[in-house]
Amino acid sequence: MNTLPDLHNFITSLAFTIITESIVLFVFLRHIYKNTNLSTNKIIFAGIFASFSTLPYVSFVFPRLFVWDRPTSLFFAEIFAVVIEMILYKVFLKIDWKTALLLSTACNITSYYLGHFLHSNGFWIVW
């Protein structure tokens, strides 16, 4: 993050990721798993916390950690995000490992591909 546009891009990406992954997490837990034991606030907080805990590493650490091309860096960064978010979901939401892995994978795949689609089609907010 060397410039103000880099900071704006990160903040925009963070907001997008938090919103997208929190919605996916909520939809999966409430409507697919029919989990009514978890409060809406706890689910939303878990989505915010998980995204906020991993996106800085995906955006800043992995691209500079090794001399990797972008696809390789992104591959390992996304695996890192899925694993860390899985652990956070498991611990915070007290769900089983299989569910935590599925949720983390679904959240990350959705935010990555939806973000890529929006960028590719000029629907990304730049300020």
C-alpha positions as CSV (number, residue, x, y, z in Angstrom):
1,M,0.0,0.0,0.0
2,N,2.1,2.9,-1.3
3,T,-0.5,5.4,-2.4
4,L,-3.9,6.7,-1.5
5,P,-5.6,4.8,-4.4
6,D,-4.1,1.6,-3.0
7,L,-5.7,2.4,0.4
8,H,-9.0,3.3,-1.2
9,N,-8.9,0.0,-3.2
10,F,-8.2,-2.0,0.0
11,I,-11.0,-0.3,2.0
12,T,-13.4,-0.9,-0.9
13,S,-12.3,-4.5,-1.2
14,L,-12.6,-5.0,2.6
15,A,-16.1,-3.6,2.7
16,F,-17.2,-5.7,-0.3
17,T,-15.6,-8.8,1.2
18,I,-17.2,-8.3,4.6
19,I,-20.7,-7.6,3.2
20,T,-20.5,-10.5,0.7
21,E,-19.1,-13.1,3.1
22,S,-21.4,-12.1,5.9
23,I,-24.4,-12.5,3.7
24,V,-23.2,-15.9,2.4
25,L,-22.5,-17.0,6.0
26,F,-26.0,-15.9,7.1
27,V,-27.8,-17.5,4.2
28,F,-26.0,-20.8,4.7
29,L,-26.5,-21.0,8.4
30,R,-30.1,-19.8,8.5
31,H,-31.6,-21.1,5.2
32,I,-29.5,-24.1,4.3
33,Y,-28.5,-25.5,7.7
34,K,-31.6,-24.1,9.4
35,N,-29.5,-23.1,12.4
36,T,-31.6,-21.0,14.7
37,N,-29.4,-21.4,17.7
38,L,-27.0,-18.7,16.6
39,S,-28.1,-15.1,16.8
40,T,-28.1,-12.9,13.7
41,N,-25.6,-10.6,15.5
42,K,-23.2,-13.4,16.2
43,I,-23.3,-14.7,12.6
44,I,-22.7,-11.1,11.2
45,F,-19.9,-10.5,13.7
46,A,-18.3,-13.8,12.7
47,G,-18.4,-12.8,9.0
48,I,-16.9,-9.3,9.8
49,F,-14.3,-10.7,12.1
50,A,-13.2,-13.5,9.7
51,S,-12.9,-11.2,6.7
52,F,-11.2,-8.5,8.6
53,S,-8.7,-11.1,10.0
54,T,-7.6,-12.5,6.7
55,L,-8.0,-9.8,3.9
56,P,-4.9,-7.7,5.1
57,Y,-2.8,-10.9,4.7
58,V,-4.3,-11.7,1.3
59,S,-3.8,-8.2,0.1
60,F,-0.5,-7.2,1.6
61,V,1.5,-10.1,3.0
62,F,1.2,-12.8,0.5
63,P,2.0,-10.7,-2.6
64,R,5.2,-9.5,-0.9
65,L,6.1,-12.6,1.1
66,F,7.8,-14.5,-1.7
67,V,8.7,-13.7,-5.3
68,W,5.7,-15.3,-6.7
69,D,3.6,-14.4,-9.7
70,R,0.1,-13.1,-9.0
71,P,-1.7,-16.4,-9.6
72,T,0.6,-18.4,-7.3
73,S,0.4,-15.7,-4.6
74,L,-3.4,-15.6,-4.9
75,F,-3.6,-19.4,-4.7
76,F,-1.8,-19.7,-1.4
77,A,-3.4,-16.5,0.0
78,E,-6.9,-17.9,-0.6
79,I,-6.0,-21.3,0.9
80,F,-4.7,-19.3,4.0
81,A,-7.9,-17.3,4.1
82,V,-10.1,-20.5,3.9
83,V,-8.2,-22.3,6.6
84,I,-8.0,-19.3,9.1
85,E,-11.7,-18.4,8.5
86,M,-12.6,-22.1,9.0
87,I,-10.9,-22.1,12.4
88,L,-12.5,-18.8,13.4
89,Y,-16.0,-20.1,12.4
90,K,-15.4,-23.4,14.2
91,V,-14.3,-21.7,17.4
92,F,-16.6,-18.6,17.4
93,L,-19.8,-20.2,16.1
94,K,-19.2,-23.6,17.7
95,I,-20.0,-25.6,14.6
96,D,-18.4,-28.8,13.4
97,W,-15.2,-28.8,11.2
98,K,-16.9,-30.0,8.1
99,T,-19.5,-27.2,8.2
100,A,-16.9,-24.6,9.1
101,L,-14.8,-25.7,6.1
102,L,-17.8,-25.6,3.7
103,L,-18.9,-22.2,5.0
104,S,-15.4,-20.7,4.7
105,T,-15.0,-22.1,1.2
106,A,-18.4,-20.9,0.1
107,C,-17.8,-17.4,1.5
108,N,-14.4,-17.1,-0.1
109,I,-15.4,-18.5,-3.5
110,T,-18.4,-16.2,-3.6
111,S,-16.5,-13.0,-2.7
112,Y,-13.6,-13.8,-5.0
113,Y,-15.7,-14.6,-8.1
114,L,-18.3,-11.9,-7.5
115,G,-15.6,-9.3,-7.0
116,H,-13.8,-10.5,-10.2
117,F,-17.1,-10.4,-12.1
118,L,-17.8,-6.8,-10.9
119,H,-14.3,-5.6,-11.7
120,S,-14.3,-7.2,-15.2
121,N,-17.6,-5.6,-16.0
122,G,-16.8,-2.1,-14.7
123,F,-19.1,-2.3,-11.7
124,W,-16.5,-1.6,-9.1
125,I,-16.7,1.5,-6.9
126,V,-13.6,3.6,-7.2
127,W,-13.2,6.7,-5.1
